[in-house]
Amino acid sequence: MEMPTQKESTDPAIRSEIEFGLNLLRQQNLSKPLVFSPFSISLCVSLLHAASTGKTRDEIREALLRGSTDEKFEEYFSELLKTVSNVPSGIDVNIANHVFCLKDYPIKKSYIDAIKKLYNAGATGLDFSDKEKSAAVMNKFVAEATKGHITNIITPEQFEQDLVAVFTNALYFKADWYEKFQAPRTKIRDFYNSTESKRSIDFMYRSYSMGKELYSENDQFEMLRLAYRPLYSSFAMNIFLPKAHCSLKDAIFTLTAARLQDLLTNTEREDCNNSGHHSEMEIETNINLNDALRATGIDLAFEIDNEEFRQLAENTHGISEIAHSAMIEVDEEGTTASACTRISLRGGGGPPPRIVDFVADHPFLFILTKGTHPIFIGIYC
């Protein structure tokens, strides 16, 4: 498969992406399976960045792309959108950005033009007083973009009286493994939730025709990369299995973006014995990101008297809610994943060959990547 470049291994922008994803992950309940898309969240927040000014814009920029300028921020996420969207035949990726505005609210044409140019985003005016119809329009947009995997991102009850704009990103991904798992080899074995607790689940196995798997490790994790077809797409599922002395939660809280980036880029081809992990993983997550985004440093945007969204319109105030939904399905054939983010805005050379045993029989972290860009992050436990 296409290997991460040396630039990717040290790129501070990609490291910022990874750090943002890890910061969000640490704010979640790590005692149960979850999945989310830092990529979807970043694109939706990019629409907010384009609407903001002053210190609010500074906080957004620093949380997502530390040390950049506004111009570099816009260029980076505009290009990242194109990079992830540019897929060969055999992989299905759909990314849709849209802003739904209160009908007749004085949204600036310069904002509409900017988000169209940067993020291929559209804008639609709706009569928010007709809550049922407005919710139906937004949910239809999301359902179509995710091919029916996410159908409800907002309810009529969530249309507050002072709502003036809803920023939306929807993401869909589907791909087959480069080397599929053999269904007849799927078998039941123990999965250890902890040293005291275990359950029996199906494990998938495969014989890798190239003989070796892409693998890396450090003192905390072993990482196995499972490529999607075609190899040059550079999409992959990366399984981060904590070593025996590390609990998943402890490992996540001590894992730095630099160390994760190093695991993603410094892989070697290894003979892997028992290259397996759980079968037919299905995870759905619905989360409110208000507190998680505040923890990344985006704070002023939530203030009810914030007047720094003047790039969008003159009379706007803070964010009332950031909601995120995501799902992932993994089986012997490949992976399907979708995500949607909604922001509601108020108005107003290596060692000798070895055999590596890699069996994900205890809680692990997984990251679906394009190159080393984190698209989906989750845990299985």
PATI-384993 format. One record per residue (C-alpha): residue in three letters; x, y, z. Coordinates in nm, 3 decimals. Layout:
<pts>
{'Ala' {X Y Z}};
...
</pts>
This chain:
<pts>
{'Met' {0.000 0.000 0.000}};
{'Glu' {0.101 0.362 -0.034}};
{'Met' {0.326 0.439 0.263}};
{'Pro' {0.309 0.760 0.465}};
{'Thr' {0.575 0.998 0.344}};
{'Gln' {0.862 1.131 0.553}};
{'Lys' {0.683 1.467 0.548}};
{'Glu' {0.375 1.305 0.699}};
{'Ser' {0.584 1.149 0.976}};
{'Thr' {0.692 1.492 1.103}};
{'Asp' {0.423 1.723 0.963}};
{'Pro' {0.309 1.950 1.251}};
{'Ala' {-0.027 2.006 1.080}};
{'Ile' {-0.107 1.635 1.077}};
{'Arg' {0.017 1.617 1.435}};
{'Ser' {-0.235 1.890 1.521}};
{'Glu' {-0.511 1.679 1.360}};
{'Ile' {-0.408 1.379 1.569}};
{'Glu' {-0.382 1.588 1.887}};
{'Phe' {-0.731 1.731 1.828}};
{'Gly' {-0.869 1.379 1.785}};
{'Leu' {-0.695 1.251 2.098}};
{'Asn' {-0.818 1.549 2.300}};
{'Leu' {-1.176 1.474 2.195}};
{'Leu' {-1.132 1.102 2.266}};
{'Arg' {-1.011 1.166 2.622}};
{'Gln' {-1.332 1.358 2.697}};
{'Gln' {-1.551 1.056 2.617}};
{'Asn' {-1.668 0.760 2.824}};
{'Leu' {-1.390 0.508 2.759}};
{'Ser' {-1.566 0.222 2.935}};
{'Lys' {-1.782 0.132 2.635}};
{'Pro' {-1.731 0.108 2.256}};
{'Leu' {-1.745 0.437 2.070}};
{'Val' {-1.662 0.593 1.736}};
{'Phe' {-1.640 0.949 1.611}};
{'Ser' {-1.490 1.138 1.318}};
{'Pro' {-1.245 1.417 1.404}};
{'Phe' {-1.240 1.489 1.030}};
{'Ser' {-1.616 1.555 1.019}};
{'Ile' {-1.596 1.765 1.334}};
{'Ser' {-1.303 1.966 1.197}};
{'Leu' {-1.481 2.041 0.869}};
{'Cys' {-1.794 2.156 1.052}};
{'Val' {-1.588 2.374 1.286}};
{'Ser' {-1.412 2.512 0.977}};
{'Leu' {-1.749 2.650 0.863}};
{'Leu' {-1.771 2.816 1.205}};
{'His' {-1.415 2.951 1.171}};
{'Ala' {-1.515 3.119 0.845}};
{'Ala' {-1.805 3.286 1.030}};
{'Ser' {-1.598 3.412 1.323}};
{'Thr' {-1.372 3.704 1.406}};
{'Gly' {-1.138 3.813 1.685}};
{'Lys' {-1.043 3.591 1.979}};
{'Thr' {-1.315 3.340 1.893}};
{'Arg' {-1.151 3.277 1.557}};
{'Asp' {-0.810 3.255 1.724}};
{'Glu' {-0.932 2.984 1.964}};
{'Ile' {-1.082 2.777 1.682}};
{'Arg' {-0.766 2.805 1.473}};
{'Glu' {-0.536 2.707 1.761}};
{'Ala' {-0.752 2.410 1.866}};
{'Leu' {-0.757 2.258 1.518}};
{'Leu' {-0.427 2.370 1.364}};
{'Arg' {-0.188 2.498 1.626}};
{'Gly' {0.046 2.777 1.520}};
{'Ser' {-0.123 2.851 1.187}};
{'Thr' {-0.260 3.173 1.044}};
{'Asp' {-0.619 3.216 0.929}};
{'Glu' {-0.503 3.196 0.567}};
{'Lys' {-0.308 2.875 0.630}};
{'Phe' {-0.601 2.729 0.824}};
{'Glu' {-0.839 2.784 0.534}};
{'Glu' {-0.589 2.653 0.280}};
{'Tyr' {-0.512 2.343 0.487}};
{'Phe' {-0.868 2.227 0.549}};
{'Ser' {-0.974 2.314 0.196}};
{'Glu' {-0.694 2.093 0.062}};
{'Leu' {-0.764 1.820 0.319}};
{'Leu' {-1.124 1.805 0.200}};
{'Lys' {-0.999 1.753 -0.157}};
{'Thr' {-0.743 1.492 -0.045}};
{'Val' {-0.996 1.276 0.136}};
{'Ser' {-1.256 1.320 -0.139}};
{'Asn' {-1.013 1.216 -0.413}};
{'Val' {-1.061 0.839 -0.420}};
{'Pro' {-1.010 0.577 -0.691}};
{'Ser' {-1.274 0.338 -0.817}};
{'Gly' {-1.358 0.079 -0.555}};
{'Ile' {-1.376 0.316 -0.258}};
{'Asp' {-1.687 0.522 -0.189}};
{'Val' {-1.640 0.852 -0.005}};
{'Asn' {-1.900 1.126 0.016}};
{'Ile' {-1.851 1.454 0.204}};
{'Ala' {-2.122 1.718 0.224}};
{'Asn' {-2.106 2.057 0.397}};
{'His' {-2.406 2.286 0.434}};
{'Val' {-2.531 2.581 0.637}};
{'Phe' {-2.904 2.604 0.705}};
{'Cys' {-3.002 2.961 0.793}};
{'Leu' {-3.311 3.129 0.929}};
{'Lys' {-3.506 3.250 0.627}};
{'Asp' {-3.459 3.623 0.560}};
{'Tyr' {-3.182 3.645 0.821}};
{'Pro' {-2.916 3.883 0.681}};
{'Ile' {-2.641 3.628 0.609}};
{'Lys' {-2.352 3.799 0.432}};
{'Lys' {-2.296 3.705 0.069}};
{'Ser' {-1.921 3.714 0.134}};
{'Tyr' {-1.962 3.428 0.383}};
{'Ile' {-2.170 3.218 0.144}};
{'Asp' {-1.913 3.275 -0.131}};
{'Ala' {-1.622 3.189 0.102}};
{'Ile' {-1.759 2.856 0.225}};
{'Lys' {-1.853 2.756 -0.129}};
{'Lys' {-1.500 2.826 -0.251}};
{'Leu' {-1.316 2.675 0.046}};
{'Tyr' {-1.534 2.382 0.150}};
{'Asn' {-1.778 2.331 -0.138}};
{'Ala' {-2.055 2.416 0.109}};
{'Gly' {-2.404 2.531 0.021}};
{'Ala' {-2.648 2.747 0.213}};
{'Thr' {-3.026 2.722 0.242}};
{'Gly' {-3.278 2.951 0.409}};
{'Leu' {-3.555 2.782 0.609}};
{'Asp' {-3.855 2.896 0.809}};
{'Phe' {-3.737 2.776 1.151}};
{'Ser' {-4.081 2.852 1.298}};
{'Asp' {-4.198 2.545 1.105}};
{'Lys' {-3.986 2.315 1.317}};
{'Glu' {-4.114 1.987 1.174}};
{'Lys' {-4.044 2.085 0.814}};
{'Ser' {-3.703 2.239 0.893}};
{'Ala' {-3.592 1.928 1.083}};
{'Ala' {-3.713 1.709 0.796}};
{'Val' {-3.508 1.908 0.542}};
{'Met' {-3.189 1.884 0.749}};
{'Asn' {-3.235 1.516 0.829}};
{'Lys' {-3.301 1.439 0.462}};
{'Phe' {-2.973 1.613 0.370}};
{'Val' {-2.785 1.399 0.622}};
{'Ala' {-2.960 1.075 0.526}};
{'Glu' {-2.883 1.125 0.157}};
{'Ala' {-2.519 1.216 0.225}};
{'Thr' {-2.464 0.911 0.448}};
{'Lys' {-2.669 0.676 0.228}};
{'Gly' {-2.923 0.617 0.501}};
{'His' {-2.680 0.525 0.778}};
{'Ile' {-2.751 0.842 0.979}};
{'Thr' {-3.104 0.976 0.950}};
{'Asn' {-3.160 1.201 1.250}};
{'Ile' {-2.923 1.484 1.340}};
{'Ile' {-3.183 1.728 1.472}};
{'Thr' {-3.534 1.709 1.618}};
{'Pro' {-3.810 1.972 1.604}};
{'Glu' {-3.765 2.024 1.978}};
{'Gln' {-3.406 2.140 1.921}};
{'Phe' {-3.514 2.447 1.724}};
{'Glu' {-3.474 2.708 1.993}};
{'Gln' {-3.640 3.046 1.959}};
{'Asp' {-3.308 3.226 1.902}};
{'Leu' {-3.165 2.975 1.649}};
{'Val' {-3.035 3.150 1.336}};
{'Ala' {-2.797 2.902 1.169}};
{'Val' {-2.712 2.532 1.169}};
{'Phe' {-2.370 2.431 1.033}};
{'Thr' {-2.363 2.072 0.908}};
{'Asn' {-2.111 1.819 0.783}};
{'Ala' {-2.199 1.467 0.670}};
{'Leu' {-1.947 1.197 0.581}};
{'Tyr' {-1.977 0.849 0.428}};
{'Phe' {-1.704 0.589 0.371}};
{'Lys' {-1.717 0.236 0.231}};
{'Ala' {-1.430 0.015 0.121}};
{'Asp' {-1.328 -0.350 0.094}};
{'Trp' {-1.019 -0.493 0.258}};
{'Tyr' {-0.722 -0.536 0.027}};
{'Glu' {-0.696 -0.888 0.169}};
{'Lys' {-1.038 -1.006 0.282}};
{'Phe' {-1.088 -1.222 0.587}};
{'Gln' {-1.204 -1.576 0.518}};
{'Ala' {-1.552 -1.628 0.663}};
{'Pro' {-1.500 -2.005 0.710}};
{'Arg' {-1.205 -1.927 0.938}};
{'Thr' {-1.410 -1.706 1.169}};
{'Lys' {-1.427 -1.871 1.510}};
{'Ile' {-1.532 -1.799 1.865}};
{'Arg' {-1.269 -1.711 2.122}};
{'Asp' {-1.242 -1.513 2.443}};
{'Phe' {-1.223 -1.133 2.449}};
{'Tyr' {-1.084 -1.001 2.778}};
{'Asn' {-1.260 -0.686 2.898}};
{'Ser' {-1.026 -0.688 3.199}};
{'Thr' {-0.815 -0.935 3.393}};
{'Glu' {-1.131 -1.046 3.575}};
{'Ser' {-1.387 -1.029 3.295}};
{'Lys' {-1.417 -1.189 2.954}};
{'Arg' {-1.679 -1.273 2.691}};
{'Ser' {-1.691 -1.497 2.385}};
{'Ile' {-1.710 -1.331 2.044}};
{'Asp' {-1.639 -1.414 1.680}};
{'Phe' {-1.285 -1.347 1.558}};
{'Met' {-1.193 -1.299 1.193}};
{'Tyr' {-0.877 -1.449 1.041}};
{'Arg' {-0.700 -1.425 0.710}};
{'Ser' {-0.389 -1.547 0.531}};
{'Tyr' {-0.209 -1.246 0.390}};
{'Ser' {-0.095 -1.330 0.036}};
{'Met' {0.197 -1.084 0.050}};
{'Gly' {0.326 -1.280 0.350}};
{'Lys' {0.375 -0.985 0.581}};
{'Glu' {0.158 -0.726 0.756}};
{'Leu' {0.244 -0.362 0.824}};
{'Tyr' {0.321 -0.347 1.194}};
{'Ser' {0.476 -0.113 1.450}};
{'Glu' {0.513 -0.102 1.826}};
{'Asn' {0.636 0.099 2.121}};
{'Asp' {0.633 0.040 2.496}};
{'Gln' {0.253 0.091 2.513}};
{'Phe' {0.100 -0.036 2.189}};
{'Glu' {0.132 -0.283 1.908}};
{'Met' {-0.018 -0.147 1.586}};
{'Leu' {-0.141 -0.348 1.289}};
{'Arg' {-0.244 -0.175 0.965}};
{'Leu' {-0.523 -0.330 0.758}};
{'Ala' {-0.527 -0.182 0.409}};
{'Tyr' {-0.829 -0.118 0.191}};
{'Arg' {-0.850 -0.187 -0.181}};
{'Pro' {-0.691 -0.043 -0.390}};
{'Leu' {-0.362 -0.008 -0.204}};
{'Tyr' {-0.271 0.328 -0.358}};
{'Ser' {-0.583 0.486 -0.206}};
{'Ser' {-0.380 0.504 0.122}};
{'Phe' {-0.693 0.436 0.330}};
{'Ala' {-0.634 0.191 0.614}};
{'Met' {-0.768 0.070 0.946}};
{'Asn' {-0.504 0.087 1.218}};
{'Ile' {-0.557 -0.130 1.526}};
{'Phe' {-0.370 -0.012 1.837}};
{'Leu' {-0.355 -0.299 2.085}};
{'Pro' {-0.229 -0.207 2.435}};
{'Lys' {0.049 -0.428 2.563}};
{'Ala' {-0.028 -0.655 2.855}};
{'His' {0.084 -0.409 3.124}};
{'Cys' {-0.125 -0.119 2.989}};
{'Ser' {-0.499 -0.068 3.027}};
{'Leu' {-0.658 0.097 2.724}};
{'Lys' {-0.775 0.400 2.924}};
{'Asp' {-0.434 0.455 3.084}};
{'Ala' {-0.261 0.414 2.749}};
{'Ile' {-0.490 0.668 2.580}};
{'Phe' {-0.436 0.927 2.851}};
{'Thr' {-0.057 0.898 2.826}};
{'Leu' {-0.039 0.861 2.446}};
{'Thr' {0.090 1.178 2.279}};
{'Ala' {0.016 1.290 1.925}};
{'Ala' {0.386 1.261 1.843}};
{'Arg' {0.404 0.899 1.960}};
{'Leu' {0.087 0.806 1.774}};
{'Gln' {0.217 0.974 1.459}};
{'Asp' {0.539 0.775 1.501}};
{'Leu' {0.345 0.447 1.524}};
{'Leu' {0.151 0.534 1.209}};
{'Thr' {0.457 0.620 1.002}};
{'Asn' {0.733 0.387 1.121}};
{'Thr' {0.582 0.056 1.015}};
{'Glu' {0.769 -0.257 0.909}};
{'Arg' {0.646 -0.562 0.722}};
{'Glu' {0.627 -0.848 0.970}};
{'Asp' {0.517 -1.211 0.954}};
{'Cys' {0.203 -1.205 1.167}};
{'Asn' {0.073 -1.520 1.329}};
{'Asn' {-0.301 -1.525 1.400}};
{'Ser' {-0.373 -1.198 1.223}};
{'Gly' {-0.718 -1.162 1.367}};
{'His' {-0.958 -0.938 1.548}};
{'His' {-1.326 -0.938 1.637}};
{'Ser' {-1.584 -1.007 1.371}};
{'Glu' {-1.861 -0.785 1.245}};
{'Met' {-1.795 -0.490 1.475}};
{'Glu' {-2.091 -0.254 1.483}};
{'Ile' {-2.071 0.069 1.684}};
{'Glu' {-2.304 0.368 1.689}};
{'Thr' {-2.232 0.683 1.892}};
{'Asn' {-2.431 0.999 1.955}};
{'Ile' {-2.255 1.264 2.160}};
{'Asn' {-2.285 1.626 2.263}};
{'Leu' {-1.948 1.791 2.203}};
{'Asn' {-1.995 2.116 2.396}};
{'Asp' {-1.772 2.017 2.689}};
{'Ala' {-1.526 1.827 2.470}};
{'Leu' {-1.476 2.128 2.240}};
{'Arg' {-1.433 2.357 2.540}};
{'Ala' {-1.161 2.120 2.664}};
{'Thr' {-0.969 2.168 2.337}};
{'Gly' {-0.961 2.545 2.396}};
{'Ile' {-1.269 2.652 2.199}};
{'Asp' {-1.444 2.842 2.477}};
{'Leu' {-1.555 3.189 2.372}};
{'Ala' {-1.770 3.049 2.090}};
{'Phe' {-2.014 2.915 2.352}};
{'Glu' {-2.065 3.246 2.533}};
{'Ile' {-2.427 3.356 2.498}};
{'Asp' {-2.327 3.720 2.446}};
{'Asn' {-2.053 3.642 2.190}};
{'Glu' {-2.064 3.897 1.908}};
{'Glu' {-1.765 3.763 1.712}};
{'Phe' {-1.954 3.580 1.437}};
{'Arg' {-1.980 3.894 1.226}};
{'Gln' {-1.836 3.723 0.918}};
{'Leu' {-2.170 3.541 0.901}};
{'Ala' {-2.405 3.824 1.001}};
{'Glu' {-2.402 4.127 1.228}};
{'Asn' {-2.650 4.011 1.491}};
{'Thr' {-2.532 3.667 1.604}};
{'His' {-2.437 3.523 1.941}};
{'Gly' {-2.279 3.204 2.071}};
{'Ile' {-2.314 2.835 1.995}};
{'Ser' {-2.596 2.657 2.174}};
{'Glu' {-2.497 2.301 2.081}};
{'Ile' {-2.248 2.089 1.890}};
{'Ala' {-2.385 1.740 1.825}};
{'His' {-2.208 1.447 1.658}};
{'Ser' {-2.331 1.109 1.537}};
{'Ala' {-2.115 0.831 1.396}};
{'Met' {-2.136 0.465 1.306}};
{'Ile' {-1.898 0.198 1.185}};
{'Glu' {-1.955 -0.157 1.060}};
{'Val' {-1.662 -0.394 1.013}};
{'Asp' {-1.690 -0.746 0.874}};
{'Glu' {-1.492 -0.999 0.668}};
{'Glu' {-1.550 -0.797 0.350}};
{'Gly' {-1.454 -0.445 0.460}};
{'Thr' {-1.577 -0.135 0.640}};
{'Thr' {-1.869 0.107 0.620}};
{'Ala' {-1.858 0.423 0.830}};
{'Ser' {-2.058 0.745 0.849}};
{'Ala' {-2.056 1.060 1.059}};
{'Cys' {-2.246 1.384 1.091}};
{'Thr' {-2.168 1.698 1.290}};
{'Arg' {-2.415 1.975 1.367}};
{'Ile' {-2.338 2.316 1.518}};
{'Ser' {-2.635 2.530 1.623}};
{'Leu' {-2.568 2.904 1.641}};
{'Arg' {-2.777 3.150 1.834}};
{'Gly' {-2.889 3.494 1.701}};
{'Gly' {-2.879 3.766 1.832}};
{'Gly' {1.637 -0.112 0.820}};
{'Gly' {1.517 -0.334 1.102}};
{'Pro' {1.568 -0.640 1.320}};
{'Pro' {1.587 -0.999 1.190}};
{'Pro' {1.260 -1.150 1.066}};
{'Arg' {1.026 -1.258 1.344}};
{'Ile' {0.676 -1.391 1.391}};
{'Val' {0.438 -1.146 1.557}};
{'Asp' {0.130 -1.270 1.742}};
{'Phe' {-0.137 -1.005 1.693}};
{'Val' {-0.473 -1.105 1.834}};
{'Ala' {-0.696 -0.820 1.948}};
{'Asp' {-0.848 -1.011 2.238}};
{'His' {-0.863 -0.717 2.479}};
{'Pro' {-0.983 -0.353 2.452}};
{'Phe' {-0.813 -0.155 2.176}};
{'Leu' {-0.803 0.179 1.998}};
{'Phe' {-0.869 0.198 1.625}};
{'Ile' {-0.811 0.481 1.377}};
{'Leu' {-0.926 0.481 1.015}};
{'Thr' {-0.677 0.693 0.824}};
{'Lys' {-0.611 0.847 0.485}};
{'Gly' {-0.231 0.844 0.483}};
{'Thr' {-0.182 0.952 0.843}};
{'His' {-0.483 1.188 0.855}};
{'Pro' {-0.727 1.054 1.121}};
{'Ile' {-1.074 1.020 0.964}};
{'Phe' {-1.249 0.802 1.225}};
{'Ile' {-1.132 0.724 1.580}};
{'Gly' {-1.286 0.473 1.817}};
{'Ile' {-1.237 0.214 2.086}};
{'Tyr' {-1.363 -0.141 2.119}};
{'Cys' {-1.400 -0.285 2.467}};
</pts>
